[in-house]
Amino acid sequence: MSSIKQVINDAVEKVRQPNPIRLRDLIRQIRSAKTAAEERAVVNRECAYIRLTFREEDSVWRCRNVAKLLYIHMLGYPAHFGQMECLKLIASPRFTDKRIGYLGAMLLLDERQDVHLLITNSLKNDLNSSTQFVQGLALCTLGAIASPEMSRDLAGEVERLLKSSNAYIRKKAAVCALRIICRVPELMEMYLPATRSLLSEKNHGVLITGVTLITEMCRQSPDMLAHFKKIVPNLVRILKNLIMAGYSPEHDVQGVSDPFLQVKILKLLRILGCGDSEASETMNDILAQVATNTESSKNVGNAILYETVLSIMDIKSESGLRVLAINILGRFLLNADKNIRYVALNTLLRVVHADNSAVQRHRSTILECLKDADISIRRRAMELCFALINGNNIRTMMKELLTFLEKAEPEFKASCSSKCVLAAEKYSPNVRWHIDTLLKVVEAAGNHVPDDVVSSTIQLISETRTEQAYAVGELWRHLSIAQMEYQPMIQVATWCIGEFGDLLLSGHADVTVVESELIDIYQKILWSSQCSITTKEYALTSLMKLSARLTHEIGSIQQVVSAFGSHLNIELQQRGIEYSQLFTRHNHMRGPLLERMPPFEGTRAGTEQDKATITNGVDTPLDNESLLNDLTSPNNNAHETSESNALLDLLGGMEPGDSDTIKSTSTSISLTVASTPSVNADILDLLGGLDSGPAASVPTTNMNEAPPTQLPNSSNAAYLLDGLLNNSTPIISSPSSPVTNSAGTIPTSNSIYPLVLQKSSIPGITAYDKNGIRLDMAFELQETLITINLIASNNTGAQVTDFLFQAAVPKVPLRMRIKLSWLANGSPVQDQGEISNFPSALWQ
């Protein structure tokens, strides 16, 4: 009796409980919420009630509650606690419960969760159900959430249903098979026999799923692709029937017969015809019919034409058919719908390399798209314009692109200017036009010019000697009226004027400039608050170079440079101090150091390799390398100015290009003691046993060739040692000139340095005398600069070649380690030693 009473009480309690609200009522409450907080309150209250009802195993309202929970999930709120309730609904015999349960499974479950494994048995049972709608529910769910394990377990049931006589089931089974072969490709062959029969279906639903399944098989397997090539005639027949068929209300969409099926067939034809001449020939006619008979006034027609164009361009189609396809895209460019115009530009960009001449016919329309209000269309039009540039239209296209560049948004300017440089480099008709174009690009892009454009412009002018006067004149016109906020143009102008300012002042350029006017412009740049530090570094280095090219304003330049010795920016301050030394202590070296740079070697940033050999830190003092580091290159064309002979004077007027063979005589090398903190690893072995301090490196001196010039580090490059008096680290560097005379022999020391050896009050020493080679050192003290003249004598009687002299000096006690190597009649000789008998007059 007690148990009966309990059952009765539970039933009464359920009856007394209020019924849960319906889904439509929940939607109404949520939509009536005025704030997000009110909406969250409604959702949280309903979720709490749903959790409460889920605890009751035999709830009669489970279906309604899961439906509400799915709506809450669609709003973005967590609903994972309803996963098990979905499985319970799937197991229910009622169709309405199964429908909500399978819908919940598709929304709340995925293959990453273990819960989905519990649904496999229910799916298998429903796939074998006698009711087609229950089978359809199971197939839809399997097609949405099938994992590899589930696919392997249920692949056989799906293959069986794919052969069903019911078109409704076959359609859903084909979609499910598509999911299975994507998850487990090795199951593809299982569906091959059943897939072939799908193309003979009259039902468009089965036909479209069958074409989709075959398309995926062909994409994943080359074997399947080869197998299905023989169905091309069937596909052509189906497509032709669709085009020629009359009005069918069941499949008509805006006057087009089943556009969805036509698009699917065209995609499959594109895959089957790619790279196959025979298949392409079979489908050429039908593609031409589709392209000419499809109405383009409606969106569905444009979709079919778009797929037709892609198919024509991907297969081995006839040239006339390709022109027809590109003309369709040209018509798209005239469409009022901006989405269609964008699709046309995007497609033209893909096919422009396949048939450039056909796309060129629509060049004027493409150029008009540069003025479109839509930014995406302008971007695609710009990219397409650069793809259309060739040697015949470079002038016209560049004119339009420069107009576009002037008015373009900032995000366009960098990429557009870089591509303009590439195009000009590749197709420029002449050098002057090339220079004018690059200057226009720099001017139009303003501060958005990337570094590679600045570098390319500078390099072009540097390597084009015949146009340097013209370029520097044009740059002076830009600089004299330039707005200080536009940095790239100022950088290019100051660099070139610094290098070739003598052409500007001598009248070779088509402008008249006086030195004072030039200095005023530079002062304006250097003291402008709008100019960046980088631009001021360009200007300061350029002004320093002008000091070797001007005649009357040297004092003004020195005053400006000296003022930067106390600048707040450490880079400018360092330059100011270093450059000031060239006006005072080392004024005799200023001319040779400030000669023109040689033309840049390598490839400009605008060539096909798109590699820049100059950057904003190589030819200007933007990194930690000073002017001395840049301008004392061994490749420097020192003979171009009168000051260039200053270093050669030390060698008694020797000329470049002399013989590099050492005969049985003597030669001498002038070695200047300078300061550097750098350490050359190649010379460190010379200091074995010298533990008194770190040693400085010395460049090698090859008696056969021009000795390499040592490039000091920027931190003290301009500070030459006060002799050897301060016990700092010296470095011996040899001048950049040959050591042999025109006769190919080493002159005697008296004929080379009679004045040095006669005037010097410091006695010389013999540094080395072995193996028939003798090295004598003579010293010359000029204020705080010591010049060491090294005289090498060959007393072996044999021909000596490849003579190499290396030296290293520690910081403390004045000693020098030397290492020598040479070839005597082709036999290598090496030796090393130490010099510790330097005259005391060197440091007293």
C-alpha positions in Angstrom: 0.0 0.0 0.0 2.8 2.4 0.8 4.4 2.0 -2.6 1.0 2.6 -4.3 0.6 5.8 -2.3 4.1 7.0 -3.3 3.3 6.5 -7.0 0.0 8.4 -6.6 1.7 11.2 -4.7 4.4 11.6 -7.4 1.7 11.7 -10.1 -0.2 14.4 -8.2 3.0 16.4 -7.7 3.7 16.3 -11.5 0.3 17.5 -12.2 0.7 20.3 -9.7 4.0 21.5 -11.4 3.5 24.2 -14.0 4.1 23.3 -17.6 7.4 24.6 -19.1 6.9 27.6 -21.4 6.9 26.9 -25.1 9.7 27.8 -27.5 7.8 30.6 -29.0 7.2 32.1 -25.6 10.9 31.9 -24.7 11.8 33.7 -28.0 9.3 36.4 -27.3 10.7 37.0 -23.8 14.3 37.1 -25.0 13.4 39.5 -27.8 11.5 41.8 -25.4 14.6 42.2 -23.3 15.8 45.8 -23.5 19.4 45.3 -22.3 22.0 42.5 -22.5 21.7 42.1 -18.8 17.9 41.4 -19.0 18.5 38.9 -21.8 21.1 37.1 -19.7 18.7 37.0 -16.8 16.0 35.4 -18.9 18.4 32.8 -20.4 19.9 31.9 -17.0 16.5 31.5 -15.4 15.4 29.2 -18.3 18.6 27.2 -18.2 18.2 26.6 -14.5 14.7 25.3 -15.0 15.8 23.1 -17.9 18.6 21.6 -15.8 16.1 20.9 -13.1 13.8 19.0 -15.5 16.7 17.0 -16.9 17.2 15.5 -13.5 13.9 13.7 -13.9 14.5 10.6 -15.9 11.0 10.3 -17.4 10.3 14.0 -18.1 7.5 14.4 -20.6 8.8 17.8 -21.6 12.3 16.7 -22.7 11.7 17.4 -26.4 10.4 20.9 -25.6 13.3 21.7 -23.3 16.0 20.5 -25.8 14.4 22.6 -28.5 14.6 25.7 -26.2 18.2 24.7 -25.3 19.2 24.6 -29.0 17.8 28.1 -29.5 19.8 29.3 -26.4 22.9 27.7 -28.0 22.3 29.5 -31.3 22.4 32.8 -29.3 25.9 31.9 -28.1 25.2 30.7 -24.6 26.6 27.4 -23.2 24.4 24.4 -23.8 26.7 21.5 -23.4 24.8 20.1 -20.5 22.1 19.0 -22.9 24.2 16.5 -24.9 23.1 13.4 -23.1 19.4 14.5 -23.4 19.9 14.6 -27.2 21.1 11.0 -27.1 18.0 10.0 -25.1 15.7 11.7 -27.7 17.5 9.9 -30.5 16.8 6.6 -28.8 13.1 7.4 -28.5 10.8 5.6 -30.9 8.8 8.8 -31.6 9.8 10.6 -34.8 9.3 14.1 -33.3 11.7 13.2 -30.5 14.3 11.8 -33.0 14.1 14.9 -35.1 14.9 17.2 -32.2 17.5 14.7 -30.9 19.4 14.5 -34.2 19.2 18.2 -34.6 20.7 18.7 -31.2 23.4 16.1 -32.0 24.4 18.0 -35.1 24.6 21.3 -33.2 26.0 20.2 -29.8 28.3 17.3 -30.7 31.4 17.0 -32.8 34.1 14.4 -33.4 36.4 15.9 -30.7 34.0 14.9 -28.0 33.7 11.3 -26.7 30.0 11.6 -26.4 29.5 11.3 -30.1 30.8 7.7 -30.0 27.7 6.7 -28.1 25.5 7.7 -31.0 27.0 5.2 -33.4 24.7 2.3 -32.4 21.6 4.5 -32.7 22.6 5.7 -36.1 23.1 2.1 -37.3 19.7 1.1 -36.1 18.0 4.1 -37.8 19.9 3.5 -41.0 18.2 0.1 -41.1 14.8 1.5 -40.2 11.9 0.8 -42.5 10.8 4.5 -42.4 12.5 6.6 -45.1 12.3 9.8 -42.9 14.1 8.1 -40.0 16.8 6.9 -42.4 17.0 10.5 -43.8 17.5 11.9 -40.3 20.3 9.4 -39.6 22.0 10.1 -42.9 21.9 13.9 -42.4 23.4 13.5 -38.9 26.1 11.1 -40.1 27.0 13.5 -42.9 27.4 16.3 -40.4 29.3 14.8 -37.5 30.9 11.6 -38.9 34.4 10.9 -37.4 36.9 8.5 -39.0 35.9 5.7 -36.6 32.2 6.3 -37.2 32.8 6.4 -41.0 34.5 3.0 -41.0 31.7 1.5 -38.8 28.8 2.8 -40.9 30.3 2.9 -44.5 28.6 -0.3 -45.4 25.1 0.9 -44.5 25.6 4.1 -46.5 26.8 2.2 -49.5 23.7 0.0 -49.4 21.4 3.0 -49.1 23.3 4.6 -52.1 21.8 1.8 -54.2 18.3 2.3 -52.8 15.4 2.6 -55.2 14.2 5.6 -53.3 15.5 8.9 -54.7 15.1 10.7 -51.4 17.4 8.1 -49.7 19.9 8.1 -52.6 20.3 11.8 -52.5 21.0 11.9 -48.7 23.3 8.8 -49.0 25.4 10.5 -51.6 25.9 13.5 -49.3 26.8 11.2 -46.5 29.3 9.3 -48.7 30.9 12.6 -49.5 31.6 13.2 -45.8 32.9 9.6 -45.4 35.4 9.8 -48.3 36.7 13.2 -46.9 37.3 11.6 -43.5 38.6 8.2 -44.7 39.8 8.5 -48.4 40.7 4.7 -48.5 36.9 3.9 -48.5 36.5 5.7 -51.8 36.6 2.6 -54.0 33.6 1.1 -52.0 31.3 3.8 -53.5 32.7 3.7 -57.1 30.1 1.2 -58.6 27.2 3.0 -57.0 28.4 6.4 -58.0 28.5 5.7 -61.7 24.8 5.0 -61.8 24.0 8.4 -60.2 24.6 10.2 -63.4 21.8 8.4 -65.2 19.2 9.7 -62.7 16.4 11.9 -63.8 15.9 13.4 -60.4 17.9 16.6 -60.2 18.5 16.3 -56.5 20.2 12.9 -56.9 22.0 14.2 -60.0 23.5 17.2 -58.2 24.7 15.1 -55.2 26.1 12.5 -57.5 28.1 15.2 -59.5 29.3 16.7 -56.2 30.5 13.2 -55.0 32.4 12.5 -58.2 34.0 16.0 -58.1 35.4 15.3 -54.6 36.7 11.8 -55.7 38.5 13.4 -58.7 40.1 16.0 -56.5 41.4 13.5 -54.0 42.6 10.7 -56.2 44.4 10.8 -59.6 43.2 7.2 -60.3 39.6 8.4 -59.8 40.3 11.3 -62.1 41.5 9.1 -64.8 38.6 6.7 -64.3 35.9 9.4 -64.6 37.3 11.1 -67.7 35.2 8.8 -69.8 32.0 10.3 -68.3 32.7 13.7 -70.0 30.3 13.0 -72.9 27.6 12.2 -70.4 28.2 15.4 -68.5 28.1 17.3 -71.8 24.8 15.7 -72.7 23.3 16.6 -69.3 24.5 20.2 -69.6 23.2 20.5 -73.1 19.7 19.2 -72.1 19.6 21.8 -69.3 20.4 24.6 -71.7 18.0 23.5 -74.4 15.2 22.4 -72.0 12.1 24.5 -72.0 10.5 26.1 -68.9 10.3 23.8 -65.9 8.7 25.4 -62.9 10.3 22.8 -60.6 13.8 23.8 -61.5 13.5 27.3 -63.0 15.3 30.1 -61.2 14.8 33.6 -62.8 14.4 32.0 -66.2 17.4 29.7 -66.0 17.0 26.0 -65.8 18.5 24.6 -62.6 21.6 26.9 -62.3 22.9 25.0 -59.3 23.2 21.8 -61.3 24.8 23.7 -64.2 27.4 25.2 -61.9 28.2 21.8 -60.4 28.6 20.2 -63.8 30.9 23.1 -65.0 33.1 22.6 -62.0 33.4 18.9 -62.7 34.2 19.5 -66.4 36.9 22.0 -65.4 38.6 19.3 -63.3 38.2 16.6 -65.9 39.5 18.8 -68.8 42.5 20.2 -67.0 45.6 19.0 -68.9 43.6 16.7 -71.1 43.4 17.7 -74.8 40.8 15.0 -75.7 38.5 15.8 -72.9 38.9 19.6 -73.6 38.0 19.1 -77.2 34.8 17.2 -76.2 33.6 20.1 -74.0 34.7 23.1 -76.1 31.4 23.3 -78.0 29.1 23.1 -75.0 31.2 25.7 -73.1 30.8 28.0 -76.1 27.0 27.4 -76.1 26.7 28.1 -72.4 28.8 31.3 -72.8 26.7 32.7 -75.6 23.2 31.5 -74.6 23.2 32.4 -70.9 21.5 35.6 -70.0 23.7 38.0 -68.1 21.1 40.4 -66.9 20.3 38.3 -63.8 22.6 37.1 -61.0 22.0 33.4 -61.7 23.2 33.9 -65.3 26.3 35.7 -64.1 27.1 32.8 -61.7 26.9 30.3 -64.6 29.0 32.6 -66.9 31.6 32.9 -64.2 32.0 29.2 -63.8 32.1 28.9 -67.6 35.0 31.4 -67.8 36.9 29.5 -65.1 36.4 26.2 -67.0 37.5 27.7 -70.3 40.7 29.2 -68.8 41.6 26.0 -66.9 41.2 23.4 -69.7 43.1 23.3 -73.0 40.5 25.4 -74.9 40.8 27.1 -78.2 42.2 30.6 -78.4 38.9 32.0 -79.7 37.1 30.5 -76.7 39.6 32.1 -74.4 39.0 35.5 -75.9 35.2 34.9 -75.5 35.8 34.1 -71.8 37.9 37.2 -71.2 35.3 39.3 -73.0 32.7 38.0 -70.6 34.8 39.3 -67.7 35.1 42.6 -69.6 31.3 42.8 -69.6 31.4 42.1 -65.9 33.6 45.2 -65.4 30.7 47.3 -66.7 28.2 45.8 -64.4 26.6 48.1 -61.8 27.0 45.5 -59.1 30.3 46.2 -57.4 30.6 42.5 -56.3 30.5 41.4 -59.9 33.1 44.0 -60.8 35.3 42.7 -58.0 34.9 39.1 -59.2 35.8 40.1 -62.7 39.0 41.9 -61.6 40.0 39.1 -59.4 39.5 36.5 -62.2 41.3 38.7 -64.8 44.2 38.9 -62.4 44.3 35.0 -62.4 44.1 34.6 -66.1 46.1 37.6 -67.4 49.3 35.5 -67.8 47.4 32.9 -69.9 46.2 35.4 -72.5 47.7 38.9 -71.9 46.7 40.3 -75.3 43.0 39.5 -74.8 43.1 41.2 -71.4 44.9 44.3 -72.9 41.7 45.0 -74.9 40.0 45.9 -71.7 42.8 48.1 -70.4 40.8 51.3 -70.5 38.0 49.8 -68.5 40.4 48.4 -65.9 42.1 51.9 -65.6 38.6 53.4 -64.9 38.3 50.9 -62.0 41.2 52.8 -60.3 38.7 55.6 -59.7 36.0 53.3 -58.2 34.6 54.3 -54.8 35.1 50.8 -53.4 38.6 50.3 -52.0 38.6 46.6 -52.7 38.0 47.2 -56.4 40.7 49.8 -56.5 43.2 47.4 -54.9 42.4 44.7 -57.4 42.5 47.1 -60.3 45.9 48.4 -59.3 47.3 44.9 -59.1 45.9 44.1 -62.5 47.3 47.3 -64.0 50.8 46.3 -63.0 50.3 42.8 -64.5 49.3 44.5 -67.8 52.4 46.7 -68.1 54.8 45.9 -71.0 57.3 47.7 -73.1 54.6 49.1 -75.4 52.3 50.7 -72.9 54.7 51.6 -70.1 54.4 55.3 -70.6 50.6 55.4 -70.6 50.2 52.9 -67.8 52.8 54.7 -65.6 51.1 58.0 -66.1 47.8 56.6 -64.9 49.3 54.8 -62.0 51.2 57.9 -60.9 47.9 59.8 -60.9 46.4 57.0 -58.8 49.4 57.1 -56.5 48.9 60.8 -55.8 45.3 60.3 -54.6 45.6 56.8 -53.2 45.0 55.9 -49.5 48.2 55.6 -47.4 47.9 51.8 -47.3 48.2 51.8 -51.1 51.2 54.1 -51.5 54.0 51.8 -50.2 53.1 48.8 -52.4 52.1 50.9 -55.4 55.4 52.8 -55.3 57.5 49.6 -55.0 55.7 48.1 -58.0 56.1 51.3 -60.0 59.9 50.9 -59.4 59.8 47.3 -60.5 57.9 48.1 -63.7 60.1 51.1 -64.5 63.2 49.0 -64.0 62.0 46.3 -66.3 60.4 48.3 -69.1 61.9 51.8 -69.1 62.4 53.1 -72.6 65.5 55.2 -71.7 67.5 56.2 -68.6 66.2 59.8 -68.4 62.6 58.6 -68.4 63.5 56.1 -65.8 65.0 58.7 -63.5 62.0 61.1 -64.0 59.6 58.3 -63.2 61.4 57.3 -60.0 61.5 60.9 -58.9 57.7 61.3 -59.6 57.1 58.1 -57.6 59.1 59.4 -54.6 57.2 62.7 -54.8 53.7 61.2 -55.2 54.1 58.7 -52.4 55.3 61.2 -49.9 56.3 59.7 -46.5 54.9 56.4 -47.4 57.8 55.5 -49.8 59.5 52.3 -48.6 63.3 52.2 -48.2 63.8 50.1 -51.3 62.4 52.9 -53.5 64.8 55.5 -52.0 67.7 53.1 -52.5 66.8 52.2 -56.0 66.5 55.9 -57.0 69.9 56.7 -55.5 71.5 53.7 -57.1 70.1 54.4 -60.5 71.5 58.0 -60.4 74.8 56.7 -59.0 75.5 54.3 -61.8 74.3 56.5 -64.7 77.1 58.9 -65.2 75.7 60.5 -68.3 72.5 61.6 -66.5 74.0 62.7 -63.2 74.0 66.4 -64.1 70.4 66.2 -65.2 69.3 64.3 -62.1 71.0 66.6 -59.7 69.4 69.6 -61.4 66.0 68.1 -61.1 66.6 67.2 -57.5 67.7 70.7 -56.7 64.4 72.0 -58.1 62.6 69.6 -55.8 64.7 70.4 -52.8 64.5 74.2 -53.2 60.7 74.1 -52.9 60.3 70.8 -50.9 58.1 70.7 -47.9 60.0 69.6 -44.9 57.6 66.9 -43.8 58.2 64.8 -46.9 61.4 62.9 -46.0 62.1 60.5 -48.8 62.5 63.2 -51.5 64.8 65.2 -49.2 66.9 62.1 -48.6 67.3 61.3 -52.3 68.1 65.0 -53.1 70.7 65.5 -50.3 72.5 62.3 -51.1 72.8 63.1 -54.8 73.7 66.8 -54.3 76.4 65.7 -51.8 77.9 63.3 -54.3 77.5 65.4 -57.5 77.3 68.9 -56.1 80.2 70.0 -58.3 78.1 69.4 -61.4 75.4 71.6 -59.9 77.8 74.5 -59.2 79.8 74.2 -62.4 76.8 74.8 -64.6 76.6 71.3 -66.1 73.1 71.0 -64.6 70.3 73.1 -66.2 70.0 75.3 -63.1 72.0 78.2 -61.6 72.9 77.8 -58.0 75.3 79.7 -55.8 77.1 78.3 -52.8 75.3 80.4 -50.2 71.9 79.4 -51.5 72.9 75.8 -51.2 74.1 76.2 -47.6 70.9 78.0 -46.7 68.8 75.1 -47.9 70.9 72.6 -45.9 70.6 74.8 -42.8 66.9 74.8 -43.2 66.8 71.0 -43.4 69.2 70.4 -40.5 67.4 72.8 -38.1 63.9 71.9 -39.1 61.7 70.3 -36.5 59.8 68.5 -39.2 62.7 66.6 -40.6 63.5 63.2 -39.1 66.8 62.1 -37.6 67.4 59.9 -40.6 66.9 62.8 -43.0 69.2 65.0 -40.9 71.9 62.2 -41.1 71.5 62.2 -44.9 71.8 66.1 -44.9 74.8 66.2 -42.5 76.8 63.7 -44.5 75.9 65.4 -47.8 76.9 68.8 -46.4 80.2 67.3 -45.3 80.8 66.0 -48.8 80.0 69.4 -50.2 82.9 70.8 -48.2 85.2 69.0 -50.7 83.3 70.4 -53.7 82.7 74.1 -52.7 85.3 76.8 -52.7 83.9 79.8 -50.7 81.6 78.4 -48.0 83.9 76.0 -46.3 83.8 78.1 -43.1 80.0 78.0 -43.0 79.9 74.3 -43.5 82.5 73.9 -40.7 80.3 76.0 -38.4 77.2 74.0 -39.1 78.9 70.6 -38.7 80.6 71.7 -35.4 77.2 72.7 -34.0 76.1 69.1 -34.2 78.9 68.0 -31.8 76.6 68.8 -28.9 73.4 67.5 -30.5 71.0 65.5 -28.2 70.9 62.6 -30.7 74.0 60.5 -30.2 74.2 59.5 -33.8 74.2 63.1 -35.0 76.5 64.1 -32.2 79.0 61.5 -33.2 79.0 62.6 -36.8 79.4 66.2 -35.8 82.5 65.4 -33.7 84.0 63.1 -36.3 83.4 65.4 -39.2 84.8 68.4 -37.3 88.1 66.6 -36.9 88.4 66.6 -40.7 88.4 70.4 -40.7 91.1 70.7 -38.0 93.6 68.0 -37.2 93.2 66.0 -40.4 92.3 68.7 -42.9 94.8 67.2 -45.4 92.8 64.0 -45.5 89.4 65.6 -46.0 89.6 65.7 -49.8 90.5 62.1 -50.4 88.0 60.8 -47.8 85.1 62.8 -49.3 85.5 61.7 -52.9 82.6 60.4 -54.9 81.4 56.9 -54.1 81.9 54.4 -56.8 78.7 53.1 -58.6 76.9 50.6 -56.5 77.5 47.0 -57.4 74.8 44.3 -57.6 71.2 44.4 -58.5 68.8 47.3 -57.9 65.6 46.7 -55.9 63.5 47.1 -59.0 64.9 44.2 -61.0 63.3 40.7 -61.3 65.4 39.4 -58.4 64.0 42.3 -56.4 67.1 42.4 -54.3 68.4 45.8 -53.0 72.1 46.2 -52.7 71.8 49.6 -50.9 69.6 50.5 -48.0 69.1 53.5 -45.8 72.1 52.4 -43.8 74.7 51.8 -46.4 75.2 55.0 -48.2 74.2 57.3 -45.4 75.3 57.3 -41.7 72.2 55.6 -40.4 73.9 52.7 -38.7 77.1 52.6 -36.7 79.4 53.2 -39.7 80.8 56.7 -40.2 81.5 58.6 -43.3 85.1 57.3 -43.2 83.7 53.8 -43.2 81.7 54.6 -46.3 84.1 56.7 -48.4 87.5 54.9 -47.9 86.5 51.8 -49.9 89.3 50.2 -51.8 87.1 50.6 -54.9 86.8 54.3 -54.5 87.5 56.1 -57.8 90.2 58.3 -56.2 91.6 59.6 -59.4 88.5 61.7 -60.2 89.4 64.7 -58.1 92.6 66.6 -57.5 92.7 65.6 -53.9 92.8 61.9 -54.8 96.5 62.0 -55.4 97.2 62.8 -51.8 97.6 59.2 -50.8 99.5 58.3 -54.0 102.0 61.0 -53.3 103.3 58.7 -50.5 104.3 56.2 -53.2 106.2 58.6 -55.4 103.6 59.1 -58.1 103.0 55.4 -58.9 100.2 54.7 -61.3 97.5 52.1 -61.0 97.6 49.0 -63.2 101.4 48.5 -62.9 103.0 45.1 -62.8 102.3 43.0 -59.7 105.5 41.0 -59.9 108.4 41.6 -57.5 111.8 41.6 -59.2 115.1 41.4 -57.5 115.1 44.9 -56.0 113.2 46.8 -53.3 109.9 48.4 -52.6 108.3 50.5 -49.9 104.9 50.9 -48.3 103.7 53.9 -46.3 101.9 52.7 -43.2 99.9 55.2 -41.2 99.3 54.6 -37.5 95.6 55.0 -36.7 93.2 53.9 -34.0 90.5 51.2 -34.0 88.9 48.9 -31.4 88.2 46.1 -33.9 90.0 42.8 -33.7 90.8 40.8 -36.8 90.6 37.1 -36.1 92.9 36.3 -39.1 95.8 38.1 -37.4 95.3 37.0 -33.8 97.8 34.2 -34.1 100.5 36.8 -34.6 100.1 37.7 -30.9 100.9 34.3 -29.5 102.7 34.9 -26.2 101.9 38.6 -25.9 99.7 38.7 -22.8 100.1 42.3 -22.1 96.7 43.3 -23.6 94.4 42.8 -26.5 96.0 43.5 -29.9 94.7 45.5 -32.7 94.3 44.0 -36.2 96.2 45.1 -39.2 95.2 44.7 -42.8 97.4 42.5 -45.0 99.7 44.2 -47.4 100.1 42.3 -50.7 103.1 43.4 -52.6 101.6 42.2 -55.8 98.3 44.2 -55.7 97.0 47.4 -54.3 97.0 46.9 -50.5 93.5 47.0 -49.0 92.5 50.1 -47.2 91.6 49.6 -43.6 88.1 50.8 -42.7 88.1 52.0 -39.1 85.1 51.6 -36.9 82.8 54.6 -36.7 83.2 55.1 -32.9 86.7 56.6 -33.5 87.3 56.4 -37.2 88.2 60.1 -37.5 90.5 60.2 -34.5 94.0 59.4 -35.6 96.4 58.5 -32.8 98.6 61.0 -31.2 101.5 58.9 -32.5 102.3 56.1 -30.1 102.6 58.5 -27.2 99.4 57.5 -25.4 99.9 53.7 -25.5 96.5 53.2 -27.1 95.9 50.4 -29.6 97.4 51.3 -33.0 96.6 49.9 -36.3 98.8 49.9 -39.3 97.0 50.5 -42.5 98.4 50.7 -46.0 97.3 53.1 -48.7 95.0 52.0 -51.5 97.6 52.1 -54.3 100.0 49.7 -56.0 103.6 49.4 -54.9 105.3 48.7 -58.1 106.3 51.1 -60.8 105.6 51.0 -64.5 108.6 48.9 -65.1 107.2 46.1 -62.9 110.2 46.3 -60.5 110.5 47.5 -57.0 112.3 50.8 -57.0 115.0 51.6 -54.5 114.0 53.2 -51.3 115.9 56.4 -52.0 114.1 56.9 -55.3 110.7 56.6 -53.6 111.2 58.4 -50.4 114.2 60.6 -50.6 112.6 63.4 -48.8 111.1 61.2 -46.0 114.4 59.4 -45.3 116.5 62.5 -45.5 114.3 64.8 -43.4 113.4 62.3 -40.7 115.2 62.9 -37.4 114.2 59.6 -36.0 116.6 56.8 -36.9 115.3 53.9 -38.9 115.4 50.2 -38.0 115.8 46.9 -39.8 112.6 45.0 -39.0 113.4 41.7 -40.8 116.4 40.3 -42.6 116.0 36.6 -43.4 115.6 34.3 -46.4 116.9 37.0 -48.8 114.1 39.4 -47.8 114.9 42.6 -45.9 112.4 45.0 -44.3 113.6 48.4 -43.3 111.4 50.9 -41.4 111.8 54.7 -41.6 109.7 57.0 -39.4 108.3 60.5 -40.0 106.7 62.5 -37.2 104.3 65.3 -38.2 102.8 66.9 -35.1 100.9 63.9 -33.6 100.9 61.7 -36.7 103.6 59.1 -37.2 104.1 57.7 -40.7 106.0 54.4 -41.0 107.7 53.8 -44.3 108.3 50.1 -44.9 111.0 49.3 -47.5 111.0 45.7 -48.7 114.1 44.5 -50.5 114.5 41.2 -52.5 118.0 39.9 -52.3 117.3 36.3 -53.2 118.1 36.7 -56.9 114.8 34.9 -57.6 111.4 36.2 -58.7 109.2 36.9 -55.7 105.4 37.0 -56.0 102.3 37.1 -53.8 104.2 38.9 -51.1 102.0 39.3 -48.0 102.9 41.4 -44.9 100.9 41.3 -41.7 101.4 43.0 -38.4 99.8 43.2 -35.0 100.5 45.6 -32.1 99.4 45.1 -28.5 98.2 48.0 -26.3 101.1 48.1 -24.0 104.8 48.0 -24.4 105.5 49.1 -27.9 106.1 45.9 -29.8 105.0 44.5 -33.1 104.5 41.0 -34.3 104.9 40.5 -38.0 104.1 37.6 -40.3 105.3 37.3 -43.9 104.6 35.0 -46.8 105.7 35.0 -50.4 106.4 32.7 -53.4 110.0 32.4 -54.5 110.1 30.9 -58.0 106.7 29.4 -57.2 107.8 27.9 -53.9 105.9 29.1 -50.8 107.9 30.7 -47.9 106.5 31.8 -44.6 108.1 33.3 -41.5 107.2 35.5 -38.5 109.0 37.6 -36.0 108.8 40.3 -33.4 110.0 43.9 -33.5 110.9 45.4 -30.1 113.6 47.9 -30.9 111.5 50.9 -31.9 113.4 54.2 -31.4 112.5 55.8 -28.1 111.9 59.1 -29.9 108.6 57.7 -31.0 107.0 58.1 -27.5 109.2 60.6 -25.8 
